[in-house]
Amino acid sequence: MVEPDYTGQNCSSCGERCSRNTDYFRCLPCSSESHADLNAAANIGKQERGPCTA
């Protein structure tokens, strides 16, 4: 089971908690930018540590 808390606010590149502006995620410390849902999905994938079976 993956804990969903902060998956949309934590940077999937460096792990810092940053701001999310509706559908857009930007991390100021590492300059990573992506769609917020893609960032959250990458964080969930890291927590799951296995292939997606959905």
C-alpha positions as CSV (number, residue, x, y, z in Angstrom):
1,M,0.0,0.0,0.0
2,V,1.4,3.4,-1.0
3,E,0.8,6.3,1.4
4,P,-0.6,9.2,-0.8
5,D,0.4,12.0,1.6
6,Y,2.4,14.7,-0.1
7,T,3.0,12.7,-3.3
8,G,1.9,15.7,-5.3
9,Q,4.0,18.2,-3.3
10,N,7.2,16.3,-2.9
11,C,9.7,16.6,-5.8
12,S,10.2,13.3,-7.5
13,S,13.7,14.3,-8.5
14,C,15.2,15.6,-5.2
15,G,12.5,14.9,-2.5
16,E,12.0,18.5,-1.4
17,R,8.5,19.6,-0.5
18,C,7.5,22.4,-2.8
19,S,4.5,24.3,-4.1
20,R,2.0,22.9,-6.5
21,N,0.0,25.3,-8.6
22,T,-3.1,23.3,-9.7
23,D,-1.8,21.1,-12.6
24,Y,1.8,22.4,-12.5
25,F,4.7,21.4,-10.2
26,R,7.9,23.3,-9.9
27,C,10.8,22.6,-7.5
28,L,12.9,25.6,-6.7
29,P,15.8,23.8,-5.1
30,C,16.5,21.5,-8.1
31,S,14.6,23.4,-10.9
32,S,12.5,20.3,-11.8
33,E,9.3,21.1,-13.5
34,S,6.4,18.8,-14.6
35,H,2.7,18.2,-14.7
36,A,1.7,17.8,-11.0
37,D,0.1,14.4,-11.7
38,L,3.2,13.1,-13.4
39,N,5.3,14.2,-10.4
40,A,2.9,12.5,-8.0
41,A,2.9,9.3,-10.1
42,A,6.7,9.2,-10.1
43,N,6.7,9.5,-6.3
44,I,4.1,6.7,-6.0
45,G,6.2,4.5,-8.3
46,K,9.2,5.1,-6.1
47,Q,7.3,4.1,-3.0
48,E,5.8,1.0,-4.6
49,R,9.2,-0.2,-5.9
50,G,7.6,-2.5,-8.3
51,P,5.9,-2.5,-11.7
52,C,2.5,-0.9,-12.1
53,T,-0.1,-3.6,-12.3
54,A,-3.2,-1.4,-12.7
